[in-house]
Amino acid sequence: MSQPFVVVGGDAAGLSAASKCKREDPEREVIVYEKSEWISYAHCGMPYYVKGEVDSLGDLLSLSPREVDERGIDLHRNHEVLSVDPEEQHVRVHGPDGEFEQSYGDLLIATGARALVAPIEGTDLADVFTMHHMHSTAQLRAFLTPPDEADESAFETDYVDVDVTEYLDREPPTTAAIVGGGYVGVEMAEAFRSRGLETHLYQRSDRPVPPFGDAVGQRVSETLEEAGVECHFGTAVNSLEGNGRVDRVETDDGSQAVDLVLVGIGIRPNTQLVEDTGIEFGDSGAIRIDEYGRTTVESVYAAGDCAEKTHTVTGDPAWVPLGLTANRAGRAIGQTVAGDPEPVGEIAGTAVLKAFELECGRTGITDFDAAREAGFDPVAETITAGSRSGYYPGNAETTVTLVADRETGQLLGGTIAGEDRAAIRINTLATALESDMTVSEVERLDLAYAPPFSPVWDPLLVAAKVLRGTLSDWRSN
């Protein structure tokens, strides 16, 4: 019998790989080590749990240990893999009963990413939260809940005891600060405002959600301000201050009194485990892999937020940590390990974001510097068009930016923002990127039309038409 398939990390990529391998090769021993109590939980759902739109913490869990066991997977929670020895093909593990070695035939590194808090001082104070762990998410929800409205079922799960008594017994905060205007910051601004908190959002750059570009960033800024969020753009937080508990935020512009702080300034890949193994890393700091998820060390794979992927537009390695990417890569690696090689697939960096009622989407390469670095000569156009026929109720302004290569007309990327089914439209552009379409080809797409759903010329088609005209004018000159 072959040596076990060992997986380090029990979340999206890890359990997808373990499940697929066991399904395809039932006789193969599959072992998963997870250093925390939690497995297979929905990071992206956390802001909506804090807001109260998701009733229970348990609703964020996809698989329970019992369900994993029923799949024939040998799962070990509270077991941290301390080191990897590629020459001897074993890992050293620390568990409740001490340390031991586990041999492997194939190994998957699926250690995910960690929330970034440095270089801000004071992040170790009480009532400073991140949104990268279930315990802190539960504590934040409890802190925002008035004692007379506490419902213990909101904090129950099938397999982890979550103690939030300390927070449920306290009076809720009235003022919150968010450090970082990315995905988490914008989503949590909505959560805090929905609970009536005075909310301050600090962003080092001049606009929020930088990967979405200027047009989307402008609309998000307007939406936040209309919702009562005090936005401090172009403002870096120097430190968080307080005597044991945070009570103020310090910036060059002054001091702001607060009752809690949420830090959402980004994440970094968890790769410390394999730093001395000979495994190569990309410029992003994530693990370099080939089209099948294999690292540069034999029999060792990597997937999820700790690994790079190939970008479908540039053909170069890229690090874009997203849920679908992790699940899809893990599943492919599980199939490969079981004996039927399956590529992990390329990525376009497709992402969507909800800012109160504003829906935002992005895909591909939209930053001009990144496009030029990849060898393109970028040109862009931004348009605003209706989401439905103008006479039909619900029509809303939709802003679309498309970016193309000036010489070839190849579509490089795009962004979108609007309040009426804008985000889902980004999938059309993602598909166009996967198909290496030009702007002219996008303009000729036969998209559906009916007044309740779209105008005759969908906003994406309008943007393609305008950008094609710009390209034609350049060529004629």
N, C-alpha and C positions, 0 to 999 in steps of 0.2 A: 504494500500500500504506500502511496506517495506521502511525503511529509505534509503537515497541515498548511492550510492557507491561513496566515495570521494577519489580522487587521488591527491597526492601532487607531482607535477613534470610533465611537459608537453613534455618530450622527448621520447626516444625509449620505455622504459618499461611502462611509464605512459600512453601514448597514445595507445600502443598496448593493454594494459589491458582495458582501457576505451572503445576502439573500439570493442573488442571481447565481453565484457560484454553486451554492447548495442545491438550488433548483435544477441546474444543468448537470451537476455531478453529485448526486445524493450520497455517494460513498466517500467523498472527500471530506476530511475533517476540517471544519471551519471554526476558528477561534477569534473572538473579538475582545480586545481589552479597552475599557473606557475608564479614565482616571476619576471621573466624577460619578455622581449618582444618576445623572440624567442621560437619557439616550433619545435620539430621534425626535427632536422638538423643533417647533417652527419659530426661528429667530424673527422672521418678517412679521409675524403676528403679534409680537410683544407690545408695540405701541397701541394696538387696538384692544388688547387685554387691559392695559393700564387705563385707557380711555373708558372702558366698560362695555364696548361693543362685543367683545368676547367674554362670555359669562364666567367661565371657569379656567383656572390654570391648566387643568387636565385637558381642556379642549385643544391646547397647543401641542399635545403629544400625539405622534403618529403611530408609534409602536410601543408596546409595553414589553418588559422582560419576559413575561409569560408568552407573548406572541412570538418573540424572537426564539424562545426555547422550542415552541411548537414547529418552527421552521427547521429545527435540527441544528441550530447554531449554538456553539458553546460561548455564551456571553459572560464576561467577568466585569462587573462594575466596581468602582473604587479600586481599580488596579492600574497603576501608572507604569508605563514602559519607560525605563530609565536609560537604556542604551540599546544600540543595534550593532551586531557584529556580523558584517556581510561575509567575511571569510569563513567563519564557523557556521553561518546561517542560523543564528539564534538571537533572541532578544532577552534582556534582563528586565524582570518585572517586579515591582513592589506592590504587594497586596496586604490585606488585613493580617495575614499569617506570616508576613515577612517577605524576603526576596527569593526569587527562583529564576531559572533559565528556561526558556521555551524555544525549541527548535522550530524552523519553518522551511517549507519548500518554496513558497511564494509569500511575499510580505507586501502589504499595502500600508503606506503612510497616509492617514486621513485625519491629521491632527488639527485641521481647521485654522482659525485665526484668533487673535486676542484683541481686545479693545485697547486703543492707544490713549494714554493719559499724559505722558510726558510731552513737553517739558513744564507743564503747569504745576506749580507748587500748591500743596494743600489738598490734593485729590484723595488723601488718606483720611480726611476728616469725615465724621459721621454726617449722614444726609447728603453725601455726594454719591451719585449713582452713575452706572453705565447701563446700557441695554444689551449686554452680551452674555447674560447668564439668567437662568430661571429664578434663582433665589432673589437676586436684586430686583428683578421685575416684579415678583410677588411682594417684596417689601415696599416698593414704590407704590403699587396699587393699594396696599394696606394703609400707607401713610396718607394717601389722598382720600381715604374713606372715613367719613365722620363716625365716631364710636357708636352712635345710636343706629347707624345704617349697616354695621358690620354683618357680613354673611360669610360664615366659615366655609361654606361650600365653594366660594369663589377661589379658595386657596387649596383645595383638595386635589390630590392626584391618586392614582392607583398604587404607586410604588415608591413615592418619596414623601416623607413627612416634612411639611414646610411650616416652620414656626414663625409667624408674623405678629405674635401677641404684642410685642413691644411697640410696633407701629400702629396697631389697631387701638391701643389704649391712649394714643396721643391725639391732640387736636390737630386737624389737618392744616397743612401749610397754606399761606395766602399768596406768597410771592415765590416764583421759580425763575431760575436762570438756566439757559441752555447754552452750552459752549460748543459751537459747531453748527453750521447751517447746511449740512448734507442731508441724506435720507432721514437718518434718525432724528436730527434736530428739527426738521420741518414736520415730520410726523408727530413728534412729541409736543411741538408747539400746539398742534391741534388738540392733543390729549389734555394738555394742561388748561388751555382756554375753555374747553368743553366742561371742565370742572370748576371754572370760575376763577382760576388763578391769574394774578398779574404776572405776565410772562415776558421775560427779557431774553432775546436771542442775540448772541455774539458771534460774529463771523469775521475772520481775519481778512478775507478778500472783500471786494466791493459789492458782491452779490451772493445770494445763496445758490446751492446746488451747482457748483461750477461745471461739473461734467455735462450738464444739460445746455450750456451755452448762454449767451447774453439774452436772447429773446425770451427763453423760458425763465431764466433767472429774474428778468424784469417783471414778468407776470406773477411769479411766485412772491417777489417782494411786495407787489401791490396787494396780493391776496393776504399775506401775513399782516400787513399794516391795516387793511380793512377789517380783519378779524380781531384787531386790538393787540397784536403782538408788538412789543417795543423792540424794534430792530436796530442793532448796533453793528452796521456793516463797516468794514475797514477798521475794525477794532479788535485788537488782540487782548486776551485775558492774561494778565501777568501772574496772578495768584488768587487762590481761594483762602479766605481768612476766617478764623473763629477759634473759640476756646473749647476744643474737643468736637464741637459741631460747627458746621459751616454757617456763617451768618452774613457774609458779604463777599462780593466779587470786586477785585481790584483791576483797573485798567489805567491806561495813560490818561483817559478822560475823567477819571474819578472813581468813586466807590458806590456800589449799589447793594443795599441791604436785601438779603434773601433768606428764605426758609429752607430751600433745597436747591441743589445744582445737579443738572444732568450733563455729563461730558460725552459728547459724540463727535470726536474730531478724527475718527477713522479707525482702521484696524490694520494689523500686521500679520503676515503668515506665521504660524507656529512651526518653525523648522529647527529649533535648537536641538531636537532629538537626534537629527542626522547630520549635524554640522561636521563631525569628525569621521564620517564614513566613506568619504570619497564621492558622495553624491554631489552633482553640480547644481548650482543655483543660477537663476536668471538675474538680470539687472534689477528686477522688482524685489528680489530677496526671496521669492517663492521658488519651489523646486522645479527644475527643468525636466520635461518629459517628452517622449516621442508621441507619435500618433496613436499608440496603444496604451498610453499612460505609463510606459516603462521609464524609470529613471536611468541614469548613467551607470548604475550598479546592477549587476545581473540579479534577476529574480525579485527585484524591489520596484514596486509601483508607487505612484502618488496621485491623489485626486482630492478635489474639493478646494477649500480656501487656502490650502498650503501649497497648491501647485499652479503652475502656469498652464496656458493652453495656446494654440495657434490662432491668431486673429484672421478671420476670413477675408478681410479687406487687404491687410498688409502682408499676410503670410508670415509674420514675425511672431515670436512668443509674446504673450500678454498676460497680465494678471488682472482678472476681473472677477472678484469673488461674489457669486450669485447662486441662488438655490438650485435652479434647473441645471446649471453647469455641474454642480457637485453631484446631484442625483444621477444625471446622465453619464458622467464619467465613471462613477462608481459602478453602475450597472454594466457598462461596457467592459470594465476591467474584470468584473466577476465572470463575465462570459469568456473573456480571453483566458483567464486562469483555469477555467473549466475545460479549455481545449478548443474553443471556437473563437479565434481572434476577432475582435470587434473594435473599430476605431472609437476613440472617445469623442470625436467630433470637434469642429472648430467653433469659435465664438465670435459674435459681432458686438458684444457688450450691450446687448439689448436690455433695457431696464425701464421700469415705470415707477411713478411716484404720485401719491395723492397729497395735495396741500389744501386742506379743507375741502371745498367743492371743486378745486382745480385739479385736473388730471394732466400729468406730464409723462412724456416718453422720450427715449433717446435710443439710437443704435448706430453702430459703425464709428467712423472717424469724423468728428465734427470740429475738433481743434485744429486750427491752421498750422500751428507749429508741429503738431504730431503728424499731420498730413505731409508737410514738407520733409520732415525727417524720414518718412517712409518713401520719399521719392516722387510725391505728387505735387502738382501745381493747383492748389485748391481755389475754388470760386464758390460763392454761396449766394442764395437769395432767400429772403424771408417774406412770407405773405400772410395775410389774414383773410379768412373766408368763412362762410357760414357752415355749420355742421349738418344742417338740413335745408330743405327748400325754405326760402325766406318767409313764405307765407304760412309755413307749418309751425305750430306751437313747439317750443323747446329749442328752436334754432339758437345756437350760441357761437360767438366768435372763436375761431380756431386758428392758432398761430402755428405755421409750419416753416421750418428752415431746412433746406436741402443743401448738401455740399457735394460737389463733383470735381473731377479732375479736368482742368481746362483743356488739355490737349486731346484726351480720348473721350470725354463726356461720361466716363464711368462714374456711377453713383458711389460716393464714399461714405455717406452717412446722413442722418437727419434727426431733427427733434420736433416735438409737437407739444402744444399746451392748449387746453380748452376745458369747458365744463360739461360738454355733452359727448361722451364716448370717444374722447380724444385719445386716451392712452392705448386702447385696443388697436387703433389705426397704425400704431408703430410696427405692428407685426407684419403689415404689408411691406414696409420698407426693409425689415429684417429679411424677409423672404427674397426681396429684390437683391439685397447684398449677397445672399447665399448663391444667387443665380448669376452674379457678376453682370447685372443689368446696367445699361447706360440710362441717362436721364431721358433720352428719347424713348427708350423702351418702357420706362416707367410711365411716361405720359400716355402711351398707347395701351396701358393695362385696361382690360374690360371690367372695371369695378361696377358693382351693383348700384342701381339708382331707384329710389322711390322716395317721395317727399318726407315720410316719417324717419327715413334713415340717412339720407344724403341728398345734397343738391345734384343736379345733372353732372356737374364737374366737382368731384370730391376734392376736399382741400389738398390732398396729396397730388392730385392731377393738376390742380391750379399751380401748385408750387413747381412741379416738374415742367409745366408749360412756360412759366416765367423764367426758370433757370435755363431751359433750352434756348429761349430767346436771347438771354445774355450770352450764352456760349456761341450762338450763331452770329451775334453782333461782333464778338471778338474775332471770330474767324474771318468775317467779311472785311474787317479792318486790317 
